[in-house]
């Protein structure tokens, strides 16, 4: 039963990682949009403002992709650990049922 609780804990941790990555990506997007809006509202040469806004948005997208990649990597590790625990549980049950325990 301890393995099942540990798997549930791993699943919750994976959900937390995904939610945190989404939250960080959304915050980056929001900040990029705010910066872009500020730049566009200032009296600058339009082409310069566009270039700055595009650079900020590109940077935010790259950061969001990096965060997403890190989250997926952590999630994959957690899924591997959960699969290992699942195999242990199956073996434990089979050993118990077959009398090998």
C-alpha positions as CSV (number, residue, x, y, z in Angstrom):
1,X,0.0,0.0,0.0
2,X,2.9,2.3,0.6
3,X,3.9,2.1,-3.0
4,X,0.4,3.1,-4.1
5,X,0.5,6.2,-1.8
6,X,3.9,6.9,-3.3
7,X,2.6,6.7,-6.8
8,X,-0.3,9.1,-5.9
9,X,2.3,11.4,-4.4
10,X,4.3,11.2,-7.7
11,X,1.2,12.0,-9.7
12,X,0.4,15.0,-7.5
13,X,4.0,16.2,-7.8
14,X,3.8,15.9,-11.6
15,X,0.6,17.9,-11.7
16,X,2.2,20.5,-9.5
17,X,5.2,20.8,-11.9
18,X,2.9,21.1,-14.9
19,X,0.7,23.7,-13.3
20,X,3.8,25.7,-12.1
21,X,5.2,25.6,-15.7
22,X,2.0,26.8,-17.1
23,X,1.8,29.5,-14.5
24,X,5.3,30.7,-15.2
25,X,4.7,30.6,-19.0
26,X,1.5,32.6,-18.6
27,X,3.3,35.2,-16.4
28,X,6.1,35.5,-19.0
29,X,3.5,36.0,-21.7
30,X,1.7,38.6,-19.6
31,X,4.9,40.5,-18.9
32,X,5.9,40.4,-22.5
33,X,2.5,41.7,-23.6
34,X,2.7,44.5,-21.0
35,X,6.2,45.5,-22.2
36,X,5.1,45.4,-25.8
37,X,2.1,47.6,-25.0
38,X,4.4,50.0,-23.1
39,X,6.7,50.2,-26.1
40,X,3.9,50.7,-28.5
41,X,2.4,53.5,-26.4
42,X,5.6,55.5,-26.3
43,X,6.3,58.0,-29.0
44,X,8.9,56.1,-31.0
45,X,9.6,55.3,-34.5
46,X,7.0,52.6,-35.3
47,X,9.5,50.2,-36.8
48,X,11.8,50.5,-33.7
49,X,8.8,49.8,-31.4
50,X,7.8,46.8,-33.5
51,X,11.3,45.4,-33.4
52,X,11.5,45.8,-29.7
53,X,8.1,44.3,-29.1
54,X,8.9,41.4,-31.4
55,X,12.2,40.8,-29.5
56,X,10.4,40.9,-26.2
57,X,7.8,38.4,-27.3
58,X,10.4,36.2,-28.9
59,X,12.4,36.1,-25.7
60,X,9.2,35.3,-23.7
61,X,8.4,32.5,-26.1
62,X,11.9,31.0,-25.7
63,X,11.7,31.2,-22.0
64,X,8.3,29.6,-22.0
65,X,9.6,26.8,-24.2
66,X,12.5,26.3,-21.9
67,X,10.2,26.1,-18.9
68,X,8.0,23.6,-20.8
69,X,11.0,21.5,-21.7
70,X,12.2,21.4,-18.1
71,X,8.7,20.5,-16.8
72,X,8.4,17.7,-19.4
73,X,11.8,16.4,-18.3
74,X,10.8,16.4,-14.7
75,X,7.5,14.8,-15.5
76,X,9.2,12.1,-17.5
77,X,11.4,11.3,-14.5
78,X,8.4,11.1,-12.3
79,X,6.6,8.8,-14.8
80,X,9.6,6.5,-14.9
81,X,9.7,6.3,-11.1
82,X,5.9,5.6,-11.1
83,X,6.3,2.9,-13.7
84,X,9.1,1.3,-11.6
85,X,6.8,1.4,-8.5
86,X,4.0,-0.2,-10.5
87,X,6.3,-3.0,-11.5
88,X,7.3,-3.5,-7.9
89,X,3.7,-3.6,-6.8
90,X,2.8,-6.2,-9.5
91,X,5.8,-8.3,-8.5
92,X,4.8,-8.1,-4.9
93,X,1.2,-9.1,-5.6
94,X,2.3,-12.0,-7.9
95,X,4.8,-13.2,-5.3
96,X,2.1,-13.1,-2.6
97,X,-0.5,-14.9,-4.8
98,X,2.0,-17.6,-5.9
99,X,3.4,-18.0,-2.4
100,X,6.9,-16.8,-3.3
101,X,6.7,-14.0,-0.8
